[in-house]
């Protein structure tokens, strides 16, 4: 990432950005994928393919046409398959540039500029995130959340990394991979800014008694729903991200109430916030109803 100032020379970004920058002014931050990282990833992929070729040659020459068991199957075909994925990832992320503005992001790749205004974002999805320690955020003096994010910079696949996906209300989406420079700052910014836009409406609807859907999961005053199954607030022990899934643990049970692949959970940073502070809303509502009944 680089901070762009008015008195600096124009960064070496694609010419397609020039018109947008002339209208919007200098960006707050600039992110891009480096050729060095792509080269390292591509070379690693070729090395894995070559190693897989050697292993296959030795296996079939020394052991013969014997169907390999599970261990040998992974040993024979795992490295070349992973190598192909690394080469594909290096090709997929090459030449990606992102300009950050107070109102949103401009994303350029292969000659196309796509804008992602914060006000037009429908949801955020996290991809290839295997495990996250916990929700981070900031709040005001009264404890109300102002921003929230899940730290994903070191939480992705070791070889393929993680991705943050922005999806606009018109269905247009864009991936922001961990191969971008200063991904920790970028992934946090993407979540914080969308939180500022989406959270107030979600919280208002929830306080009004509306159930809020997050893919297959729904959060209401009664608890967390998955289909016809309900996990009451009192039985919710914890929510965590492990093995690429959002797992909801329930009190007194060793099995999870629900495990949902994380990419299928829209706005997980908002869901975690709601699970953190949603329960007191029900209690407050019950107290208010009791007070009204007492006055009557």
C-alpha positions in Angstrom: 0.0 0.0 0.0 1.1 3.6 -0.5 -0.3 6.8 0.8 -0.8 9.2 -2.1 -0.4 12.9 -1.5 -1.2 15.9 -3.7 2.5 16.8 -4.1 3.6 13.3 -5.1 4.1 12.1 -8.6 1.4 9.9 -10.2 1.9 6.3 -9.1 2.4 3.7 -11.8 -1.2 2.6 -11.8 -3.2 1.8 -14.9 -4.2 4.6 -17.2 -7.9 3.6 -16.8 -7.7 5.1 -13.3 -6.8 8.6 -14.5 -10.3 9.7 -15.4 -11.7 8.5 -12.1 -8.9 10.2 -10.1 -9.4 13.4 -12.0 -13.0 13.4 -10.8 -12.6 12.0 -7.3 -9.2 13.4 -6.5 -6.2 11.6 -5.0 -7.0 8.3 -3.3 -6.5 7.8 0.4 -4.6 4.6 -0.2 -3.3 2.5 -3.1 -3.1 -1.3 -3.0 -1.7 -3.6 -5.6 -0.5 -7.2 -6.1 3.3 -7.3 -6.6 4.9 -9.2 -9.4 7.4 -10.7 -6.9 4.6 -12.4 -5.0 3.0 -13.7 -8.1 6.4 -15.0 -9.3 7.1 -16.8 -6.1 3.7 -18.4 -6.1 4.1 -19.5 -9.7 7.6 -20.9 -9.1 6.3 -22.7 -6.0 3.5 -24.2 -8.1 6.0 -25.4 -10.8 8.2 -26.9 -8.1 5.2 -28.8 -6.6 4.3 -30.1 -10.0 7.9 -31.2 -10.7 8.0 -32.9 -7.3 4.8 -34.7 -7.9 6.1 -35.9 -11.3 9.2 -37.4 -9.6 7.2 -39.1 -6.9 4.8 -40.6 -9.5 7.7 -41.8 -11.5 9.4 -43.5 -8.6 6.1 -45.0 -7.3 4.9 -46.5 -10.6 8.4 -47.7 -11.5 9.2 -49.3 -8.2 5.8 -50.5 -7.0 4.1 -51.1 -10.4 0.4 -50.8 -11.3 -1.0 -51.1 -7.8 -3.9 -48.9 -6.8 -2.5 -46.6 -4.2 -4.2 -46.4 -0.8 -5.3 -43.1 0.7 -1.9 -42.0 1.9 -0.1 -42.7 -1.3 -3.0 -41.2 -3.3 -2.5 -37.9 -1.6 1.3 -38.2 -1.9 1.0 -38.8 -5.6 -1.6 -36.4 -6.7 -1.7 -33.8 -3.9 1.5 -31.8 -4.8 0.7 -31.4 -8.6 -2.9 -30.5 -7.9 -1.8 -27.9 -5.3 0.8 -26.7 -7.8 -1.8 -26.1 -10.4 -3.9 -24.2 -7.9 -1.0 -21.9 -7.0 -0.2 -21.2 -10.7 -3.9 -20.4 -11.2 -4.0 -18.1 -8.2 -0.9 -16.3 -9.4 -2.5 -15.8 -12.8 -5.9 -14.8 -11.3 -4.5 -12.1 -9.0 -1.9 -10.6 -11.4 -2.0 -6.9 -12.0 -4.7 -6.1 -9.5 -4.9 -2.5 -8.3 -7.3 -1.0 -5.7 -7.7 2.7 -4.9 -9.4 3.5 -1.6 -11.7 6.6 -1.2 -13.9 7.8 1.7 -16.9 6.8 -0.4 -15.7 3.4 -1.6 -13.2 1.4 -3.6 -12.1 1.4 -7.2 -10.9 -2.0 -8.4 -8.9 -2.5 -11.6 -7.9 -5.7 -13.3 -7.3 -6.6 -16.9 -8.4 -3.3 -18.2 -11.7 -3.0 -16.3 -12.4 -0.5 -13.5 -15.3 -1.4 -11.1 -16.4 0.9 -8.4 -17.7 -0.3 -5.0 -19.4 2.6 -3.2 -19.9 1.8 0.5 -23.6 2.9 0.2 -24.1 0.3 -2.6 -22.7 -2.7 -0.9 -25.2 -5.4 -0.1 -22.9 -7.8 1.8 -19.4 -8.9 2.4 -18.3 -12.5 2.1 -15.1 -14.1 3.5 -13.5 -16.8 1.4 -10.8 -19.3 2.2 -10.7 -18.2 5.8 -10.0 -21.2 7.9 -9.8 -19.9 11.5 -10.3 -16.5 13.2 -9.4 -15.8 16.8 -12.4 -13.5 17.4 -14.3 -10.3 16.5 -12.6 -7.0 16.8 -14.3 -3.6 16.9 -14.7 -0.1 18.3 -17.6 1.5 20.2 -18.8 4.7 21.6 -18.9 5.9 25.2 -22.1 4.0 25.8 -20.8 0.7 24.5 -22.7 0.9 21.1 -20.6 -0.7 18.3 -19.2 1.8 15.7 -17.1 -0.6 13.7 -16.4 -4.4 13.6 -14.1 -6.7 11.7 -12.8 -10.2 11.7 -8.9 -10.2 11.4 -8.4 -12.5 8.4 -4.9 -11.5 7.2 -3.3 -14.6 8.7 -6.4 -16.7 8.8 -6.5 -18.1 5.3 -5.1 -21.1 3.5 -1.3 -21.2 3.8 -0.8 -21.5 0.1 -3.8 -19.9 -1.5 -4.5 -17.2 1.1 -7.9 -15.7 1.9 -10.2 -13.3 0.1 -12.7 -10.6 1.0 -15.6 -10.3 -1.5 -17.8 -7.2 -1.9 -21.2 -7.7 -3.5 -23.2 -4.7 -4.7 -26.9 -4.4 -4.5 -27.0 -4.9 -8.3 -25.2 -8.2 -8.0 -21.8 -7.1 -9.2 -19.0 -8.5 -7.1 -15.3 -8.2 -6.7 -12.6 -10.2 -4.9 -9.9 -8.6 -2.8 -7.2 -11.3 -2.2 -4.5 -11.6 0.4 -1.9 -11.2 -2.3 -2.6 -7.4 -2.2 0.0 -5.3 -0.4 -1.0 -4.5 3.2 -3.9 -6.9 3.2 -4.4 -6.6 6.9 -5.3 -2.9 6.6 -7.4 -3.5 3.5 -9.4 -6.4 4.8 -10.1 -4.4 8.0 -11.1 -1.3 6.0 -13.5 -3.3 3.8 -15.3 -4.7 6.8 -15.3 -1.5 8.9 -16.7 0.7 6.2 -19.5 -1.8 5.2 -20.3 -2.2 8.9 -20.9 1.6 9.2 -23.3 1.5 6.4 -25.2 -1.8 7.0 -25.2 -2.1 10.8 -27.6 0.8 11.7 -30.4 -0.6 9.6 -29.8 -4.2 10.8 -29.9 -3.1 14.4 -33.0 -1.0 14.0 -34.8 -3.9 12.3 -33.7 -6.3 15.0 -34.8 -4.0 17.8 -38.2 -3.7 16.1 -38.6 -7.5 16.4 -37.7 -8.4 12.9 -35.7 -11.6 12.3 -32.4 -11.0 10.4 -31.2 -13.5 7.9 -27.6 -14.4 7.3 -27.9 -17.1 4.6 -29.1 -20.3 6.2 -29.0 -18.7 9.7 -31.5 -16.3 11.1 -31.2 -14.3 14.3 -34.3 -13.2 16.2 -35.3 -12.3 19.7 -35.9 -16.0 20.3 -32.3 -17.0 19.4 -30.6 -18.4 16.3 -32.6 -20.4 13.7 -31.5 -22.8 11.1 -34.4 -24.0 9.1 -37.0 -25.3 11.7 -34.4 -25.7 14.4 -34.0 -23.1 17.1 -31.0 -22.4 19.4 -32.4 -20.2 22.3 -30.1 -17.4 23.5 -29.7 -19.2 26.8 -28.3 -22.3 25.1 -25.8 -20.4 22.8 -22.3 -21.1 24.3 -20.2 -19.5 21.6 -19.8 -18.8 17.9 -16.5 -19.4 16.2 -14.9 -19.8 12.8 -12.9 -23.1 12.5 -12.0 -25.3 9.5 -13.5 -22.8 7.2 -17.0 -23.0 8.8 -19.0 -20.9 11.2 -19.8 -23.2 14.1 -22.4 -22.4 16.8 -21.8 -24.3 20.0 -24.6 -25.0 22.5 -24.5 -25.5 26.2 -24.3 -29.1 27.4 -23.8 -30.5 23.9 -20.5 -31.6 22.4 -22.0 -31.4 18.9 -22.4 -28.0 17.3 -26.0 -26.7 16.8 -25.0 -25.7 13.2 -21.9 -25.6 11.0 -22.2 -23.4 7.9 -19.4 -22.8 5.3 -18.2 -19.3 6.0 -18.5 -18.1 2.4 -22.2 -18.9 2.6 -22.6 -16.5 5.5 -23.1 -12.9 4.3 -21.7 -10.1 6.5 -20.2 -12.4 9.1 -18.8 -9.4 11.0 -22.3 -8.1 11.5 -23.6 -11.5 12.5 -20.9 -11.9 15.2 -21.8 -8.4 16.5 -25.4 -9.3 16.7 -24.7 -12.5 18.5 -22.5 -10.5 20.9 -25.0 -7.8 21.8 -28.3 -9.1 20.6 -29.3 -11.1 23.7 -29.7 -8.1 26.0 -32.3 -6.6 23.6 -34.7 -9.5 24.4 -34.2 -9.0 28.1 -34.8 -5.2 27.8 -37.9 -5.8 25.8 -39.3 -8.2 28.4 -38.6 -5.7 31.2 -40.4 -3.0 29.3 -43.4 -5.3 28.8 -43.5 -6.1 32.5 -43.3 -2.4 33.4 -46.2 -1.6 31.0 -48.3 -4.5 32.5 -47.6 -3.2 36.0 -48.8 0.3 35.2 -52.0 -1.1 33.7 
